[in-house]
């Protein structure tokens, strides 16, 4: 597979580089700090999603469903790592974080499995000449949408409530 270097992928590459630099700075300016580690993992999830987008856009149609699956699995990690981050920011809460992590990332794993099941959430990817690839979803896409909206909404609610 050759890398498509159009203006969108170049912007995505720059985004990935800048976010990686941010993750390195945050991590090494406080590697002993739990908040820095968790935020760094959130940035790693974001960079993974950006890289998946570049590869999805560059992939031939034959591997389109595979890269689309990766494209939709990686942002689920952003939602779960963000929500888990809210239990630690600005200070770690006095709750059992291990059980919270098991619940949050367990639901995340279930969503990734559902995304990976052929034709369950992602049905097909079509090539549209001169346009972006068209992703056809099943009606089960609503599960993915509710998961993402729910985790981000609850995470932002938690942050706003803390401040």
C-alpha positions as CSV (number, residue, x, y, z in Angstrom):
1,X,0.0,0.0,0.0
2,X,1.4,3.4,-1.0
3,X,0.7,6.4,1.2
4,X,-1.7,8.9,-0.3
5,X,0.0,12.3,0.2
6,X,-2.9,14.7,-0.5
7,X,-3.6,17.9,1.5
8,X,-5.8,16.0,4.0
9,X,-3.2,13.3,4.8
10,X,-0.4,15.9,5.0
11,X,-2.6,17.8,7.5
12,X,-3.2,14.6,9.4
13,X,0.5,13.7,9.4
14,X,1.3,17.2,10.9
15,X,-1.4,16.7,13.5
16,X,0.1,13.3,14.4
17,X,3.6,14.8,14.8
18,X,2.4,17.7,16.9
19,X,0.3,15.5,19.2
20,X,3.2,13.0,19.5
21,X,5.5,15.9,20.5
22,X,2.9,17.1,23.0
23,X,2.7,13.6,24.5
24,X,6.5,13.4,24.9
25,X,6.6,16.8,26.6
26,X,3.8,16.0,29.0
27,X,5.1,12.6,29.8
28,X,8.7,13.6,30.4
29,X,7.8,16.7,32.3
30,X,6.1,14.6,34.9
31,X,6.5,10.9,34.3
32,X,5.9,10.3,38.0
33,X,2.6,12.1,37.9
34,X,-0.4,9.8,37.2
35,X,-2.3,12.6,35.5
36,X,0.5,13.1,33.0
37,X,0.7,9.4,32.3
38,X,-3.1,9.2,31.7
39,X,-3.2,12.3,29.5
40,X,-0.3,10.9,27.5
41,X,-2.3,7.7,26.9
42,X,-5.2,9.8,25.7
43,X,-2.9,11.5,23.3
44,X,-1.5,8.2,22.1
45,X,-5.1,7.1,21.4
46,X,-5.7,10.3,19.4
47,X,-2.5,9.8,17.4
48,X,-3.5,6.1,16.7
49,X,-6.9,7.4,15.4
50,X,-5.1,9.9,13.1
51,X,-2.7,7.3,11.8
52,X,-5.7,4.9,11.2
53,X,-7.4,7.7,9.2
54,X,-4.3,8.2,7.0
55,X,-4.1,4.4,6.4
56,X,-7.8,4.1,5.7
57,X,-7.6,7.0,3.2
58,X,-4.5,5.4,1.5
59,X,-5.7,1.8,1.5
60,X,-6.9,0.1,-1.7
61,X,-10.6,-0.8,-1.8
62,X,-9.8,-4.5,-1.2
63,X,-8.6,-3.8,2.3
64,X,-11.1,-0.9,2.9
65,X,-13.2,-2.7,5.4
66,X,-10.2,-3.7,7.5
67,X,-8.8,-0.2,7.7
68,X,-12.3,1.2,8.3
69,X,-12.6,-1.3,11.2
70,X,-9.3,0.1,12.6
71,X,-10.5,3.6,11.9
72,X,-13.6,3.0,14.1
73,X,-11.9,0.9,16.8
74,X,-9.2,3.5,17.7
75,X,-11.5,6.4,18.6
76,X,-13.3,4.2,21.0
77,X,-10.0,4.2,22.9
78,X,-10.1,8.0,23.0
79,X,-13.6,7.9,24.6
80,X,-12.6,5.4,27.3
81,X,-9.2,6.8,28.2
82,X,-10.8,10.3,28.4
83,X,-13.5,9.1,30.8
84,X,-11.0,7.2,32.9
85,X,-8.9,10.4,33.0
86,X,-11.8,12.3,34.6
87,X,-11.6,10.0,37.6
88,X,-8.0,11.1,38.2
89,X,-8.1,14.8,37.2
90,X,-7.4,17.2,38.9
91,X,-6.8,14.8,41.8
92,X,-7.4,11.0,42.0
93,X,-10.8,10.3,43.5
94,X,-11.2,8.1,46.5
95,X,-13.0,5.3,44.6
96,X,-11.8,1.9,43.5
97,X,-10.1,2.9,40.2
98,X,-9.4,-0.7,39.4
99,X,-13.1,-1.5,39.2
100,X,-13.7,1.7,37.2
101,X,-11.0,0.8,34.8
102,X,-12.4,-2.8,34.4
103,X,-15.9,-1.4,33.7
104,X,-14.8,1.4,31.3
105,X,-12.2,-0.6,29.3
106,X,-14.4,-3.7,29.4
107,X,-17.2,-1.8,27.7
108,X,-14.5,-0.4,25.3
109,X,-13.4,-3.9,24.5
110,X,-16.9,-5.0,23.8
111,X,-17.4,-2.1,21.4
112,X,-14.1,-3.0,19.6
113,X,-15.3,-6.6,19.2
114,X,-18.6,-5.4,17.8
115,X,-16.8,-3.1,15.4
116,X,-14.6,-6.0,14.3
117,X,-17.5,-8.4,13.6
118,X,-17.9,-8.5,9.9
119,X,-21.1,-6.7,8.7
120,X,-22.3,-6.0,12.3
121,X,-21.5,-2.3,12.5
122,X,-19.5,-1.7,9.3
123,X,-21.1,-3.3,6.3
124,X,-18.9,-2.2,3.4
125,X,-16.7,0.5,2.0
126,X,-17.3,1.9,-1.5
127,X,-15.0,3.9,-3.7
128,X,-16.5,7.1,-5.0
129,X,-14.3,8.5,-7.8
130,X,-12.9,11.9,-6.9
131,X,-14.4,11.7,-3.4
132,X,-13.7,10.2,0.0
133,X,-14.5,6.5,0.4
134,X,-18.2,5.8,1.4
135,X,-18.7,3.8,4.6
136,X,-21.9,1.9,4.8
137,X,-23.1,1.1,8.3
138,X,-25.7,-1.3,9.6
139,X,-28.5,-0.2,12.0
140,X,-26.2,-1.5,14.8
141,X,-24.1,1.6,14.3
142,X,-26.3,3.2,16.9
143,X,-24.5,1.1,19.6
144,X,-21.2,2.7,18.6
145,X,-22.7,6.2,18.4
146,X,-24.3,5.8,21.9
147,X,-21.1,4.5,23.4
148,X,-19.0,7.4,22.0
149,X,-21.6,10.1,22.9
150,X,-22.2,8.5,26.3
151,X,-18.6,8.2,27.3
152,X,-17.6,11.7,26.1
153,X,-20.8,13.3,27.5
154,X,-20.3,11.7,30.9
155,X,-16.6,12.6,30.9
156,X,-17.4,16.3,30.2
157,X,-20.2,16.3,32.7
158,X,-17.7,15.0,35.3
159,X,-15.1,17.7,34.5
160,X,-17.7,20.5,34.5
161,X,-19.1,19.2,37.8
162,X,-15.6,19.2,39.4
163,X,-14.9,22.8,38.4
